[in-house]
Amino acid sequence: MMKSSIFKALVTGLMLVGTAIVAPSDPFFLGTGGSHYTARNPDTVINDYAQVTKPVAAGASRIPVLSTQGFAAGDLVLVIQMQGMGSTLGEGNPFAIELTEGQVGTWELTRVERVHLDKEEALELKAPLVQSYAASVTQVVRVPEYEDITIPKGTSVVAREWDGSTGGVVAFVARGTVANHGLIDASARGFRGGLFVPGGLGMTSCADSNASPAISGAWQGEGVDPLRYG
């Protein structure tokens, strides 16, 4: 398991091939392997996603999620916090945001022990989490484990589009060969652009602030503060 501020995963994708994945029962850090996978079509989504519905503390081994669809016991999963910076962020001109001290971009890999479908849908883990994660702005991503993967010319493996809760990340592991003749892509599938709202004043730009869209023409685009969009 690991922690890193690799929030670039939201827009560039996260491809973990032969990297140090410290998940239970994975002493060689390459996943468990499995069958060979070949992409057949453009825009193929190989991951499943679930929104975390309650705060999860470091050391917890159960993650409450909105839906467990697509997840099963034994799955390798990525837990990643996508948003969560508070309203202390300023308005106006673009500026650098330091993520190294906060929880945004925190992630780790672990393995599912059991899927719970009773009163509260949840994923029980084989090992406790190293980091803590906030509710609603964290997602769990199922990470396929392949022996080999081939992406032929004209095909692509992509992230599901970010919808404000889940998506924006493409991730897999392979024990053998990754033959990429096509595309592995998450571009334009991350944070959403500002929503235009016709205001009757002829305004068509954005004021880069939280001003009413009827005045500025559109809300500012989505970012690490989930309260600043829409």
N, C-alpha and C positions, 0 to 999 in steps of 0.2 A: 504494500500500500504506500501511497505517496501523496504529498501535498505540493502544489505548485500554482503560481498565478499564471496559468496558461490560458487566460480567457480568450486568446486568439482562436481557440477551438471553436468558438461560436461562429466565426466568420470564415475560417480557413479549414476547419475540420480537424479531427484528431485521429491520426493513423498510427496505431501502436503495433509495430511489426518488429519483433525481436528486441523490444525494450524491456527494462527491468520491471516486470509486473509481479509484485509480491502479493499474490493471492494465495489463499489456502490450497494445499495440494498442488502447487505449481513450482516445484523446486528449480526448474530450468527457465522460468520466467518467460515462457513462450506460449502459454495456454495449453490446453489439452489436445489440440489438433482436431482431427475428425476427417470429414470427407473433403475432396477437392471441390471448390466452388468456382463456377464460371458465370459471369454476368451475361445476360441475354439481351437486355434492352437498355436504352438510355434512361437516366433518372431512376435507377434502381435503389430503393431504400432497404438496407439490410439490418437496420437497428429497430428496436422497439423502445418506447419512451414512457415514463410514468412520472407525474408530478408528485413531489413529497408534500404531504398535507399537514404535517405537524413538525415542530422543531425536533431535531434529533441530536442528542448529546454525544460527545466523544465517549467511546466505550459501549455505546448502544449496539445491540445486535438485531434490532427490529426496526424497519423503516415503514411507517404508514404511507400508503400511496393512494392516489385517486383511483387507479385501476391497475390490476395485475395482469391484464390481457397481454399475451405475448411472452410472459415470463414463466420459467419453470425451475424446479429444483436442479441444482448443478450449474445454472447459468453463471457465466462471468458477467459482472455488471460494473459500470462506471457511475459513481455518485459525484455530481458536480453542481456547485452553486453558481447560478448564472447571473443573478442580480442581488441587490441588497444594500447598496450604498445609500445612506440617508439623505435627507433634504438639505444637508449642509453644503452640498455642491452648489457652486455659484451659477449665475446665469450670464448670458451675453456671449462674448467671443469664445471660440473653442480653446480649451486648455488641457494640459496633461492631467490625467487622473492616476494617482498612485494606488495600486491594488495590492502591493506586497504586504501591507499591514492589516488588511481587512479579510473578510471571508469570501468575497466575490472572486471566483476563479479557483477556489479550493476544490480539489478532486482527489479521489482515490478509487482503486479497483478492489473488488472483493467478490465473493461467490455466494450464491443463494443456497441456503439449506432447505428452506421450505416456503411455499406460497400459501398465505392465509386468505381465505375467502369468507370468513365468518362475519362478525359484527363490523369489523374494520379490515378492509383489504390491506395487506401488508406483506413485505418481504422479510423473512427471517434469514439472517446471515450466518455463515459458518464461522466467522471470526468478528469480533467487535470492531466498530469503526475507530479510526485514529483521530479524526477531526469531527467537529460539530458542524451542523448544517441548519440553516433557517428554513421555515415552512414556506411553501408556495413559490419560492424563488430557486428551489433546488429540484433537480430531476435525477432520476435513475435511468440509465441507458443500458439496454442489453447489448453485450459485446460478443458478436459471433467469433468462434474459434475454429480456424480452418487449418488443414494440413498445407494446402496450397490454394492460391486464389489467382484467377486469370480474368482480366478485364479487357476483352477484345476491342479492337478499333471500332468506333461508332457506338460503344456502350459506355455507361458511366455508373459509378456508385456514388450516391449523394446523401446528404443529410435531409431529413424531413424538415420542411420549412418551420422556423420558429413561430409559434402562435401566441407567445406571451407566457406560456407555461412550460412547454416542452419543444424539443427539436433543436436544430442548429448545430448538431454534432454528428459526425460520422466516425465510427470507431470499429476496428476489428483487430484480431491478432492472427498470425500465421506462423506455423512451425517451420515451414519449408519455403517455397518460392512465392513471391508476389510479382506476377507478370502483368504490368500495367501498360497496355497499349491504348487504353481509352482515357478515362478521366475519373479521378477521385476528387469530389468537389463539395464544398459547402458555401461557396460564394453566393451572395444575394439570398441566403437562407437563414441569416442571423437576425439581429435587431431590425425592427420594422421602421420604415421611413415615416415622417410626419404625415398625419392625416389632413388632407385638404377639406376645408369646410366653407362652402360658398357663403359670403357674408353680405353681398349686396353693395359693397363699397369699392368694388373693382380691385381689391388687393389680392395679389397672387403669390406673395412671398412669405417667408417665415421670419419672425422677429427674434428667433433664437432665445426665447424666454417662455415663461408660463402665461403670457398674455392670452386673452381670449382669441380663439381662432377667427372670430367674426371681425376682429381688428387686424390681426397679423396675417390672415389668410390660411394658416395651417398651424397645427401644433408642432413643436419641435420633435425630431425623431426620437425613437426609443433608445434607452441606454441602460446603465447599470443601476439607476434609480427607477424602480418600477412605478413610482407614483408620478413620474414626469411624462407619461404618455397617455394620449387619449382623453 
